[in-house]
Amino acid sequence: MDIFFNQKQQIVVNNSIENVRDNIQGITSQKWYKLSPHNITGRRKSNGDYSFTHQFSLVAFQWIEGSPAYLNVRLEKEDNRTKIQTRIRPNSVFVIFFYLQGLLFLLEIFGVRTIDSGSKALNLFLYLSFALIIFGLIKLFTTSLKNKFLKIIG
């Protein structure tokens, strides 16, 4: 995991690349409005890789990232097996808010008053609590998307 909470993983499946691709095509060929049993949707990119997200988004604005997590997948043939390279990342807004809470926490420690009301201890507690909640949401959404994908490929 890097500082932007990106996670890379390599999975080797004892299945042919055609069978794995067929499993993935079952998700990417569905229309966006049809309910997926795994609550995951995806598309095939122009370079042959796949991109998956949760089926329903957090916001409906086109210029804001809508999904809570994003999973990019590359398939590679290795003998009779398939090597799957995955990269999962959370929504950028979660990452920005996490680091904003950390910055506010540090400013409060060094004596810069970020909120006029409340004691210093209460402000520190609130900043730390919000950062932990955001971190928990990041882990929840990225882990659930990864687990749903793993369930699809079997």
C-alpha positions as CSV (number, residue, x, y, z in Angstrom):
1,M,0.0,0.0,0.0
2,D,1.4,3.4,-0.9
3,I,0.6,6.8,0.6
4,F,-2.5,7.2,-1.6
5,F,-3.8,3.8,-0.4
6,N,-3.2,2.1,-3.8
7,Q,-2.8,-1.7,-3.4
8,K,-1.2,-4.0,-6.0
9,Q,-1.7,-7.7,-5.9
10,Q,-0.8,-10.6,-8.2
11,I,-3.1,-13.6,-8.3
12,V,-2.4,-16.8,-10.1
13,V,-5.4,-18.9,-11.1
14,N,-5.2,-22.5,-12.2
15,N,-7.6,-21.8,-15.1
16,S,-7.0,-20.9,-18.7
17,I,-7.0,-17.2,-19.7
18,E,-10.1,-17.8,-21.9
19,N,-12.1,-19.1,-18.9
20,V,-11.1,-16.3,-16.7
21,R,-11.9,-13.8,-19.5
22,D,-15.3,-15.4,-19.9
23,N,-16.0,-15.0,-16.2
24,I,-15.0,-11.3,-16.4
25,Q,-17.1,-10.8,-19.6
26,G,-20.2,-11.8,-17.7
27,I,-19.8,-8.7,-15.6
28,T,-18.6,-6.3,-18.2
29,S,-21.3,-7.2,-20.7
30,Q,-24.1,-6.3,-18.3
31,K,-26.0,-3.1,-18.6
32,W,-25.5,-0.6,-15.8
33,Y,-29.1,-0.6,-14.7
34,K,-29.3,-4.4,-14.3
35,L,-28.6,-5.6,-10.8
36,S,-25.5,-7.7,-10.5
37,P,-25.5,-10.5,-7.9
38,H,-22.1,-9.2,-6.7
39,N,-22.9,-5.5,-6.8
40,I,-20.0,-4.9,-9.2
41,T,-19.8,-3.4,-12.6
42,G,-16.9,-3.2,-15.1
43,R,-15.8,-2.3,-18.5
44,R,-13.0,-3.4,-20.9
45,K,-10.5,-0.7,-21.6
46,S,-9.0,0.0,-25.1
47,N,-5.7,-1.7,-24.1
48,G,-7.4,-4.9,-23.1
49,D,-7.3,-4.3,-19.3
50,Y,-10.5,-4.2,-17.2
51,S,-11.8,-1.6,-14.8
52,F,-14.3,-2.5,-12.0
53,T,-16.2,-0.4,-9.6
54,H,-19.1,-0.8,-7.2
55,Q,-22.4,-0.8,-9.1
56,F,-23.9,2.2,-7.5
57,S,-22.0,5.4,-7.0
58,L,-21.8,7.9,-4.2
59,V,-22.5,11.0,-6.3
60,A,-24.0,11.6,-9.7
61,F,-21.8,14.4,-10.9
62,Q,-19.6,13.5,-13.9
63,W,-16.6,15.6,-12.9
64,I,-16.4,14.0,-9.4
65,E,-15.3,10.4,-8.9
66,G,-18.5,8.6,-8.1
67,S,-17.4,5.2,-7.0
68,P,-16.0,4.5,-3.5
69,A,-13.2,2.3,-5.0
70,Y,-11.6,1.4,-8.3
71,L,-10.1,-1.9,-9.4
72,N,-7.9,-2.2,-12.5
73,V,-7.2,-5.7,-13.8
74,R,-4.7,-7.1,-16.3
75,L,-4.7,-10.7,-17.4
76,E,-1.5,-12.5,-18.5
77,K,-1.2,-16.0,-19.8
78,E,1.3,-18.2,-17.9
79,D,1.5,-21.8,-19.2
80,N,-2.0,-23.3,-18.5
81,R,-2.6,-20.8,-15.7
82,T,-3.6,-17.2,-15.7
83,K,-1.7,-14.4,-13.9
84,I,-4.0,-11.6,-12.8
85,Q,-2.4,-8.2,-11.9
86,T,-4.7,-6.1,-9.8
87,R,-4.4,-2.5,-8.6
88,I,-7.1,-1.2,-6.3
89,R,-7.5,2.4,-5.2
90,P,-10.0,4.3,-3.1
91,N,-11.9,7.4,-4.2
92,S,-9.6,10.4,-4.3
93,V,-11.9,12.5,-2.1
94,F,-11.5,10.0,0.7
95,V,-7.7,10.3,0.5
96,I,-7.9,14.1,0.4
97,F,-10.1,14.2,3.5
98,F,-7.9,11.7,5.3
99,Y,-4.8,13.8,4.9
100,L,-6.8,17.0,5.6
101,Q,-7.8,15.6,8.9
102,G,-4.1,14.6,9.6
103,L,-3.0,18.2,8.7
104,L,-5.6,19.7,11.0
105,F,-4.5,17.3,13.8
106,L,-0.9,18.4,13.4
107,L,-1.8,22.1,13.3
108,E,-3.8,21.7,16.5
109,I,-0.9,19.9,18.2
110,F,1.5,22.8,17.3
111,G,-0.9,25.4,18.7
112,V,-2.6,26.7,15.6
113,R,-6.3,27.1,16.4
114,T,-8.2,25.5,13.6
115,I,-11.6,25.6,15.4
116,D,-12.4,28.4,17.8
117,S,-14.9,26.5,19.9
118,G,-14.0,23.6,22.1
119,S,-10.9,22.6,24.0
120,K,-7.6,21.5,22.4
121,A,-8.1,17.9,23.6
122,L,-11.6,17.8,22.1
123,N,-10.4,19.1,18.8
124,L,-7.6,16.6,18.7
125,F,-10.0,13.8,19.5
126,L,-12.4,14.9,16.8
127,Y,-9.7,15.1,14.1
128,L,-8.2,11.8,15.0
129,S,-11.7,10.2,15.1
130,F,-12.6,11.5,11.7
131,A,-9.3,10.3,10.2
132,L,-9.9,6.8,11.6
133,I,-13.5,6.8,10.3
134,I,-12.3,7.8,6.8
135,F,-9.5,5.2,7.0
136,G,-12.1,2.6,7.9
137,L,-14.3,3.6,5.0
138,I,-11.3,3.4,2.6
139,K,-10.5,-0.2,3.8
140,L,-14.1,-1.2,3.8
141,F,-14.7,-0.2,0.2
142,T,-11.4,-1.4,-1.3
143,T,-11.6,-4.7,0.5
144,S,-15.2,-5.4,-0.5
145,L,-14.5,-4.6,-4.1
146,K,-11.5,-6.8,-4.2
147,N,-13.4,-9.7,-2.5
148,K,-16.3,-9.4,-4.9
149,F,-13.9,-9.6,-7.8
150,L,-12.1,-12.6,-6.3
151,K,-15.5,-14.3,-5.9
152,I,-16.3,-13.7,-9.6
153,I,-13.0,-15.2,-10.9
154,G,-13.4,-18.1,-8.5
